[in-house]
Amino acid sequence: MWSTDQIYNLYHTAGVFLKDADFVIETPEYILLVEYKNADIPGAVNPQAFKPFEEKRTIGVARKFYESLHYLAMEKKDKPVKYIYIVEYPHAGATDRKLLRNCIAEKLPFRLQQGRKAKLIEDFEVLSIAEWNSHPDYRAYPITPVKAEENH
C-alpha cells in the first residue's frame, strides 16, 4: 500500500490543485483507490451534519477518482482500477450504501468507457469498515479504529 501523501505532496509542490483518493493499494491484479470518510466516530462534532447524498459531496467523491488517475498515469500504473468508498455515518445501513453507490457511480466513467479499448475503472463499491475488513480481497488491509489517546 502507498499512502497518498505522496500524491498530495507531488500535486501541492507542482502547484496543481487536484484532490486525490486517501489511499492507493497495489495488489498483484489491481490498483485500489480508496476514499475513507467516518462521520460516526466517538466524539465527532455534529455527525448529523454529514450529508452523504448531497450533490457537492457525491461530486467530490467522484472527482477524487478522476484526479487520482493523473498520478497513476505518470507512474505508468496500468492495472485495472477499482475505486472503493469506505463510509461510516450515523444510522447508515447496507441499503443506504447501495443507494449511495448508485448515486456516485453515475458520475464515474462507466458509460464513457463502453465500447472503448481500455477502461478507466473496473469496479466501484461503497462499503462500511466491517464490510471492508471482511471482504475476501480487502481484508488483507484491515482498517482499525485509532483510540483518542493514540492521536495525542
N, CA, C and O of each residue as an XYZ file, in Angstrom:
608
protein
N       0.847     -1.173      0.000
C       0.000      0.000      0.000
C       0.888      1.230      0.000
O       1.933      1.254      0.651
N       0.472      2.241     -0.727
C       1.165      3.520     -0.679
C       0.231      4.507      0.003
O      -0.985      4.438     -0.171
N       0.778      5.392      0.751
C      -0.016      6.490      1.297
C      -0.114      7.538      0.209
O       0.860      7.790     -0.500
N      -1.262      8.142      0.068
C      -1.376      9.138     -0.983
C      -0.829     10.483     -0.557
O      -0.986     11.468     -1.279
N      -0.184     10.547      0.612
C       0.560     11.764      0.902
C       1.539     12.008     -0.239
O       1.854     13.152     -0.568
N       2.008     10.936     -0.831
C       2.919     11.020     -1.965
C       2.246     11.780     -3.111
O       2.860     12.655     -3.721
N       1.003     11.450     -3.397
C       0.274     12.142     -4.460
C       0.017     13.585     -4.046
O       0.264     14.508     -4.822
N      -0.480     13.785     -2.824
C      -0.782     15.132     -2.342
C       0.459     16.012     -2.422
O       0.398     17.133     -2.925
N       1.587     15.502     -1.924
C       2.823     16.288     -1.931
C       3.262     16.631     -3.347
O       3.695     17.754     -3.607
N       3.156     15.683     -4.256
C       3.513     15.942     -5.650
C       2.621     17.033     -6.235
O       3.122     17.982     -6.838
N       1.313     16.908     -6.065
C       0.370     17.899     -6.595
C       0.624     19.272     -5.970
O       0.655     20.280     -6.676
N       0.805     19.313     -4.652
C       0.996     20.576     -3.945
C       2.296     21.253     -4.375
O       2.308     22.452     -4.654
N       3.390     20.489     -4.431
C       4.688     21.037     -4.820
C       4.649     21.591     -6.240
O       5.272     22.611     -6.533
N       3.920     20.919     -7.112
C       3.824     21.356     -8.510
C       2.830     22.502     -8.687
O       2.689     23.039     -9.786
N       2.142     22.877     -7.608
C       1.152     23.947     -7.720
C      -0.106     23.507     -8.439
O      -0.844     24.334     -8.977
N      -0.350     22.215     -8.450
C      -1.530     21.655     -9.104
C      -2.547     21.358     -8.010
O      -2.262     20.604     -7.079
N      -3.714     21.942     -8.122
C      -4.700     21.822     -7.053
C      -5.723     20.745     -7.374
O      -6.892     21.021     -7.644
N      -5.248     19.524     -7.336
C      -6.103     18.369     -7.563
C      -6.328     17.674     -6.232
O      -5.511     17.778     -5.317
N      -7.442     16.966     -6.132
C      -7.744     16.192     -4.925
C      -7.604     14.725     -5.270
O      -8.063     14.272     -6.319
N      -6.968     13.988     -4.380
C      -6.690     12.578     -4.643
C      -7.396     11.697     -3.626
O      -7.832     12.168     -2.575
N      -7.503     10.423     -3.945
C      -8.071      9.443     -3.022
C      -7.163      9.323     -1.799
O      -5.977      9.648     -1.859
N      -7.730      8.858     -0.700
C      -6.978      8.784      0.551
C      -5.874      7.731      0.536
O      -4.799      7.953      1.093
N      -6.130      6.594     -0.092
C      -5.149      5.511     -0.111
C      -5.079      4.884     -1.494
O      -6.064      4.849     -2.232
N      -3.894      4.392     -1.827
C      -3.696      3.618     -3.047
C      -3.083      2.293     -2.618
O      -2.062      2.262     -1.931
N      -3.713      1.209     -3.027
C      -3.211     -0.124     -2.708
C      -2.979     -0.841     -4.028
O      -3.887     -0.942     -4.854
N      -1.772     -1.336     -4.226
C      -1.477     -2.091     -5.438
C      -1.397     -3.564     -5.075
O      -0.540     -3.978     -4.294
N      -2.294     -4.347     -5.647
C      -2.285     -5.794     -5.452
C      -1.680     -6.411     -6.715
O      -1.426     -5.692     -7.681
N      -1.449     -7.705     -6.730
C      -0.931     -8.313     -7.957
C      -1.858     -8.109     -9.165
O      -1.387     -8.062    -10.301
N      -3.169     -7.986     -8.926
C      -4.124     -7.873    -10.033
C      -4.660     -6.467    -10.273
O      -4.996     -6.123    -11.406
N      -4.746     -5.649     -9.226
C      -5.470     -4.379     -9.321
C      -4.737     -3.240     -8.634
O      -3.835     -3.440     -7.820
N      -5.165     -2.037     -8.997
C      -4.887     -0.836     -8.221
C      -6.199     -0.508     -7.522
O      -7.237     -0.377     -8.171
N      -6.153     -0.377     -6.211
C      -7.328      0.007     -5.441
C      -7.160      1.457     -5.014
O      -6.219      1.793     -4.294
N      -8.062      2.308     -5.454
C      -8.123      3.673     -4.953
C      -9.169      3.664     -3.853
O     -10.306      3.249     -4.079
N      -8.797      4.116     -2.671
C      -9.691      4.027     -1.519
C      -9.916      5.417     -0.938
O      -8.970      6.113     -0.568
N     -11.162      5.802     -0.866
C     -11.570      7.042     -0.203
C     -12.243      6.649      1.102
O     -13.040      5.711      1.134
N     -11.927      7.363      2.180
C     -12.418      6.998      3.514
C     -13.053      8.202      4.187
O     -12.464      9.283      4.229
N     -14.245      8.013      4.708
C     -14.920      9.067      5.473
C     -15.644      8.415      6.637
O     -16.450      7.505      6.449
N     -15.346      8.893      7.853
C     -16.015      8.350      9.031
C     -16.606      9.494      9.842
O     -15.893     10.192     10.562
N     -17.912      9.677      9.719
C     -18.629     10.692     10.489
C     -19.332     10.057     11.675
O     -20.197     10.681     12.289
N     -18.973      8.828     12.002
C     -19.648      8.091     13.071
C     -18.662      7.636     14.143
O     -18.812      6.560     14.721
N     -17.658      8.463     14.399
C     -16.669      8.115     15.417
C     -17.063      8.734     16.757
O     -17.703      9.785     16.786
N     -16.691      8.101     17.850
C     -16.996      8.678     19.160
C     -16.373     10.069     19.288
O     -15.207     10.270     18.949
N     -17.147     11.004     19.772
C     -16.653     12.361     19.965
C     -16.697     13.217     18.717
O     -16.222     14.353     18.739
N     -17.256     12.706     17.627
C     -17.350     13.503     16.401
C     -18.223     14.727     16.669
O     -19.261     14.630     17.322
N     -17.795     15.865     16.162
C     -18.565     17.086     16.318
C     -19.652     17.106     15.251
O     -19.364     17.154     14.055
N     -20.895     17.067     15.695
C     -22.064     17.164     14.830
C     -22.064     16.152     13.680
O     -22.108     16.555     12.518
N     -22.017     14.861     13.974
C     -22.016     13.855     12.900
C     -23.283     13.892     12.043
O     -23.272     13.423     10.905
N     -24.373     14.445     12.578
C     -25.617     14.544     11.803
C     -25.484     15.535     10.646
O     -26.293     15.513      9.718
N     -24.474     16.401     10.694
C     -24.272     17.379      9.622
C     -23.722     16.733      8.349
O     -23.786     17.329      7.273
N     -23.185     15.523      8.467
C     -22.648     14.823      7.296
C     -23.807     14.377      6.417
O     -24.670     13.615      6.854
N     -23.825     14.845      5.198
C     -24.888     14.536      4.234
C     -24.276     13.773      3.057
O     -23.841     14.391      2.085
N     -24.236     12.444      3.131
C     -23.534     11.660      2.111
C     -24.129     11.773      0.711
O     -23.415     11.577     -0.273
N     -25.427     12.085      0.598
C     -26.072     12.160     -0.712
C     -26.083     13.571     -1.290
O     -26.568     13.780     -2.403
N     -25.561     14.524     -0.556
C     -25.510     15.899     -1.036
C     -24.709     15.946     -2.344
O     -23.634     15.354     -2.438
N     -25.228     16.641     -3.333
C     -24.601     16.689     -4.666
C     -23.126     17.097     -4.595
O     -22.277     16.492     -5.249
N     -22.834     18.108     -3.811
C     -21.444     18.572     -3.690
C     -20.541     17.444     -3.172
O     -19.415     17.286     -3.643
N     -21.026     16.674     -2.220
C     -20.229     15.584     -1.646
C     -20.050     14.448     -2.656
O     -18.940     13.939     -2.812
N     -21.121     14.041     -3.345
C     -21.000     12.924     -4.295
C     -20.106     13.305     -5.475
O     -19.344     12.476     -5.974
N     -20.200     14.546     -5.913
C     -19.300     15.015     -6.977
C     -17.858     15.007     -6.472
O     -16.943     14.631     -7.205
N     -17.658     15.420     -5.228
C     -16.311     15.425     -4.646
C     -15.704     14.037     -4.576
O     -14.517     13.865     -4.850
N     -16.506     13.045     -4.213
C     -16.013     11.662     -4.157
C     -15.633     11.195     -5.562
O     -14.597     10.555     -5.742
N     -16.455     11.508     -6.548
C     -16.149     11.127     -7.937
C     -14.891     11.845     -8.434
O     -14.044     11.233     -9.084
N     -14.769     13.128     -8.133
C     -13.593     13.895     -8.576
C     -12.298     13.299     -8.042
O     -11.283     13.295     -8.738
N     -12.326     12.801     -6.819
C     -11.105     12.224     -6.252
C     -10.645     11.015     -7.064
O      -9.446     10.757     -7.172
N     -11.589     10.280     -7.632
C     -11.213      9.174     -8.515
C     -10.507      9.729     -9.753
O      -9.382      9.341    -10.066
N     -11.186     10.643    -10.452
C     -10.623     11.184    -11.691
C      -9.262     11.833    -11.458
O      -8.334     11.638    -12.243
N      -9.145     12.591    -10.394
C      -7.923     13.348    -10.166
C      -6.777     12.474     -9.660
O      -5.621     12.895     -9.704
N      -7.071     11.286     -9.191
C      -6.013     10.334     -8.822
C      -5.462      9.623    -10.052
O      -4.341      9.116    -10.019
N      -6.229      9.579    -11.129
C      -5.778      8.899    -12.350
C      -4.525      9.537    -12.942
O      -3.709      8.844    -13.551
N      -4.361     10.855    -12.771
C      -3.175     11.533    -13.305
C      -1.901     10.922    -12.720
O      -0.940     10.644    -13.437
N      -1.918     10.724    -11.419
C      -0.753     10.156    -10.749
C      -0.489      8.736    -11.235
O       0.656      8.376    -11.508
N      -1.534      7.933    -11.345
C      -1.353      6.555    -11.820
C      -0.760      6.543    -13.224
O       0.094      5.711    -13.529
N      -1.204      7.458    -14.079
C      -0.664      7.537    -15.442
C       0.812      7.938    -15.420
O       1.621      7.372    -16.156
N       1.161      8.907    -14.584
C       2.557      9.352    -14.514
C       3.476      8.259    -13.982
O       4.656      8.215    -14.330
N       2.947      7.385    -13.148
C       3.728      6.281    -12.599
C       3.634      5.023    -13.466
O       4.168      3.973    -13.109
N       2.953      5.141    -14.605
C       2.762      4.035    -15.551
C       2.123      2.814    -14.885
O       2.515      1.674    -15.134
N       1.145      3.077    -14.045
C       0.372      2.010    -13.402
C      -0.784      1.674    -14.334
O      -1.702      2.475    -14.508
N      -0.737      0.499    -14.925
C      -1.741      0.164    -15.935
C      -2.620     -1.027    -15.561
O      -3.297     -1.596    -16.417
N      -2.608     -1.400    -14.295
C      -3.508     -2.469    -13.847
C      -4.935     -1.924    -13.794
O      -5.133     -0.714    -13.685
N      -5.922     -2.807    -13.871
C      -7.310     -2.354    -13.716
C      -7.485     -1.650    -12.362
O      -6.896     -2.047    -11.356
N      -8.306     -0.601    -12.367
C      -8.509      0.216    -11.174
C      -9.887     -0.043    -10.581
O     -10.904      0.005    -11.274
N      -9.892     -0.318     -9.284
C     -11.138     -0.407     -8.527
C     -11.154      0.773     -7.562
O     -10.142      1.099     -6.942
N     -12.309      1.404     -7.447
C     -12.471      2.540     -6.536
C     -13.401      2.105     -5.419
O     -14.501      1.615     -5.672
N     -12.957      2.285     -4.186
C     -13.753      1.874     -3.031
C     -13.927      3.076     -2.115
O     -12.954      3.720     -1.722
N     -15.170      3.367     -1.784
C     -15.502      4.438     -0.850
C     -15.942      3.774      0.441
O     -17.005      3.158      0.501
N     -15.121      3.902      1.473
C     -15.455      3.364      2.790
C     -16.067      4.510      3.572
O     -15.416      5.525      3.821
N     -17.318      4.341      3.955
C     -18.024      5.445      4.605
C     -18.809      4.948      5.807
O     -19.464      3.907      5.763
N     -18.726      5.713      6.866
C     -19.481      5.449      8.091
C     -20.175      6.747      8.479
O     -19.546      7.804      8.521
N     -21.450      6.667      8.756
C     -22.186      7.821      9.267
C     -23.375      7.300     10.065
O     -23.790      6.156      9.879
N     -23.928      8.124     10.951
C     -24.998      7.643     11.828
C     -26.165      7.029     11.059
O     -26.644      7.590     10.074
N     -26.601      5.892     11.520
C     -27.783      5.182     11.015
C     -27.624      4.661      9.586
O     -28.623      4.340      8.943
N     -26.404      4.570      9.076
C     -26.181      4.045      7.723
C     -26.287      2.528      7.742
O     -25.823      1.872      8.674
N     -26.901      1.982      6.705
C     -27.011      0.539      6.568
C     -26.641      0.118      5.164
O     -26.265      0.946      4.334
N     -26.749     -1.168      4.901
C     -26.378     -1.717      3.590
C     -27.199     -1.094      2.469
O     -26.668     -0.828      1.391
N     -28.489     -0.856      2.707
C     -29.339     -0.248      1.676
C     -28.876      1.172      1.373
O     -28.823      1.574      0.211
N     -28.543      1.930      2.411
C     -28.043      3.294      2.212
C     -26.763      3.286      1.374
O     -26.597      4.099      0.464
N     -25.866      2.358      1.696
C     -24.601      2.300      0.952
C     -24.829      1.900     -0.506
O     -24.132      2.389     -1.395
N     -25.792      1.021     -0.758
C     -26.094      0.639     -2.143
C     -26.659      1.834     -2.914
O     -26.276      2.069     -4.060
N     -27.560      2.581     -2.295
C     -28.109      3.778     -2.944
C     -27.011      4.810     -3.195
O     -26.972      5.441     -4.251
N     -26.124      4.976     -2.221
C     -25.017      5.913     -2.377
C     -24.078      5.450     -3.484
O     -23.583      6.265     -4.262
N     -23.835      4.157     -3.555
C     -23.007      3.605     -4.624
C     -23.599      3.945     -5.987
O     -22.882      4.386     -6.885
N     -24.897      3.742     -6.144
C     -25.554      4.025     -7.421
C     -25.486      5.507     -7.767
O     -25.277      5.867     -8.925
N     -25.662      6.359     -6.774
C     -25.618      7.808     -6.983
C     -24.235      8.255     -7.468
O     -24.131      9.027     -8.421
N     -23.190      7.778     -6.823
C     -21.827      8.176     -7.197
C     -21.397      7.500     -8.495
O     -20.708      8.117     -9.307
N     -21.788      6.250     -8.703
C     -21.396      5.511     -9.916
C     -21.844      6.233    -11.181
O     -21.176      6.147    -12.212
N     -22.968      6.944    -11.114
C     -23.436      7.711    -12.277
C     -22.445      8.792    -12.681
O     -22.442      9.230    -13.831
N     -21.607      9.225    -11.752
C     -20.640     10.292    -12.011
C     -19.264      9.740    -12.412
O     -18.363     10.505    -12.757
N     -19.111      8.443    -12.366
C     -17.850      7.793    -12.728
C     -17.911      7.341    -14.190
O     -19.003      7.297    -14.757
N     -16.787      7.007    -14.818
C     -16.739      6.823    -16.275
C     -17.222      5.475    -16.817
O     -16.719      5.019    -17.844
N     -18.169      4.839    -16.163
C     -18.650      3.545    -16.661
C     -19.274      3.668    -18.052
O     -18.966      2.863    -18.931
N     -20.135      4.647    -18.267
C     -20.767      4.824    -19.593
C     -19.749      5.310    -20.622
O     -19.780      4.888    -21.778
N     -18.863      6.183    -20.209
C     -17.843      6.733    -21.104
C     -16.967      5.643    -21.707
O     -16.586      5.732    -22.874
N     -16.649      4.630    -20.936
C     -15.715      3.602    -21.399
C     -16.392      2.478    -22.172
O     -15.706      1.593    -22.684
N     -17.709      2.490    -22.271
C     -18.401      1.435    -23.024
C     -17.974      1.481    -24.490
O     -17.989      2.539    -25.119
N     -17.598      0.332    -25.020
C     -17.185      0.240    -26.414
C     -15.772      0.733    -26.677
O     -15.358      0.811    -27.834
N     -15.029      1.065    -25.643
C     -13.654      1.547    -25.799
C     -12.673      0.397    -25.590
O     -13.035     -0.652    -25.057
N     -11.445      0.603    -26.009
C     -10.421     -0.436    -25.900
C      -9.871     -0.570    -24.486
O      -9.402     -1.642    -24.104
N      -9.922      0.487    -23.721
C      -9.388      0.454    -22.352
C     -10.447      0.965    -21.383
O     -11.355      1.707    -21.759
N     -10.309      0.552    -20.137
C     -11.219      1.003    -19.084
C     -10.463      1.905    -18.116
O      -9.311      1.638    -17.775
N     -11.114      2.962    -17.683
C     -10.559      3.802    -16.635
C     -10.872      3.231    -15.261
O     -10.109      3.410    -14.312
N     -12.006      2.540    -15.164
C     -12.443      1.989    -13.890
C     -13.016      0.598    -14.115
O     -13.788      0.371    -15.046
N     -12.631     -0.314    -13.261
C     -13.114     -1.695    -13.351
C     -14.358     -1.900    -12.496
O     -15.296     -2.589    -12.897
N     -14.353     -1.290    -11.306
C     -15.456     -1.509    -10.369
C     -15.482     -0.370     -9.363
O     -14.476      0.308     -9.148
N     -16.642     -0.166     -8.749
C     -16.812      0.826     -7.689
C     -17.684      0.226     -6.610
O     -18.728     -0.361     -6.894
N     -17.249      0.375     -5.364
C     -18.010     -0.153     -4.236
C     -18.088      0.892     -3.136
O     -17.172      1.697     -2.962
N     -19.184      0.873     -2.399
C     -19.326      1.666     -1.184
C     -19.494      0.666     -0.048
O     -20.439     -0.124     -0.041
N     -18.579      0.704      0.905
C     -18.545     -0.289      1.976
C     -18.448      0.374      3.343
O     -17.996      1.513      3.468
N     -18.874     -0.347      4.351
C     -18.605      0.047      5.732
C     -17.221     -0.491      6.099
O     -16.626     -1.268      5.353
N     -16.727     -0.069      7.248
C     -15.446     -0.602      7.720
C     -15.556     -2.111      7.918
O     -14.651     -2.854      7.537
N     -16.653     -2.566      8.508
C     -16.840     -4.009      8.743
C     -16.876     -4.777      7.427
O     -16.299     -5.860      7.325
N     -17.550     -4.225      6.420
C     -17.607     -4.897      5.110
C     -16.219     -4.949      4.472
O     -15.841     -5.969      3.895
N     -15.466     -3.866      4.572
C     -14.098     -3.848      4.054
C     -13.259     -4.919      4.751
O     -12.584     -5.717      4.100
N     -13.312     -4.924      6.077
C     -12.480     -5.849      6.856
C     -12.849     -7.314      6.660
O     -12.029     -8.191      6.932
N     -14.060     -7.601      6.197
C     -14.455     -8.997      5.974
C     -14.435     -9.384      4.492
O     -14.675    -10.544      4.155
N     -14.153     -8.435      3.614
C     -14.139     -8.699      2.169
C     -12.957     -9.607      1.823
O     -11.842     -9.345      2.274
N     -13.168    -10.662      1.041
C     -12.071    -11.599      0.747
C     -10.863    -10.951      0.065
O      -9.738    -11.416      0.248
N     -11.073     -9.893     -0.713
C      -9.956     -9.244     -1.398
C      -9.329     -8.109     -0.598
O      -8.168     -7.769     -0.827
N     -10.062     -7.521      0.327
C      -9.592     -6.318      1.013
C      -9.172     -6.556      2.457
O      -8.464     -5.729      3.030
N      -9.588     -7.658      3.052
C      -9.307     -7.864      4.477
C      -7.814     -7.988      4.782
O      -7.415     -7.920      5.945
N      -7.002     -8.166      3.772
C      -5.546     -8.178      3.979
C      -5.027     -6.789      4.361
O      -3.880     -6.648      4.787
N      -5.869     -5.769      4.208
C      -5.515     -4.382      4.519
C      -6.538     -3.840      5.521
O      -7.304     -2.936      5.188
N      -6.559     -4.379      6.739
C      -7.629     -4.036      7.682
C      -7.592     -2.579      8.132
O      -6.535     -1.954      8.229
N      -8.771     -2.076      8.398
C      -8.916     -0.749      8.991
C      -9.229     -0.973     10.462
O     -10.173     -1.683     10.805
N      -8.441     -0.370     11.314
C      -8.679     -0.496     12.751
C      -8.842      0.892     13.346
O      -8.101      1.811     12.998
N      -9.805      1.047     14.237
C     -10.015      2.361     14.861
C      -8.798      2.775     15.686
O      -8.138      1.943     16.308
N      -8.522      4.047     15.677
C      -7.460      4.609     16.497
C      -8.133      5.221     17.712
O      -9.052      6.029     17.576
N      -7.686      4.843     18.890
C      -8.264      5.384     20.118
C      -7.858      6.839     20.274
O      -6.786      7.247     19.828
N      -8.718      7.612     20.904
C      -8.488      9.050     21.066
C      -7.123      9.351     21.676
O      -6.447     10.281     21.236
N      -6.706      8.585     22.678
C      -5.417      8.857     23.324
C      -4.236      8.560     22.405
O      -3.138      9.062     22.645
N      -4.435      7.745     21.346
C      -3.354      7.459     20.395
C      -3.117      8.638     19.462
O      -2.059      8.726     18.840
N      -4.082      9.541     19.355
C      -3.957     10.692     18.463
C      -3.103     11.804     19.067
O      -2.712     12.730     18.357
N      -2.812     11.728     20.352
C      -2.093     12.828     21.005
C      -0.620     12.571     21.059
O       0.133     13.396     21.577
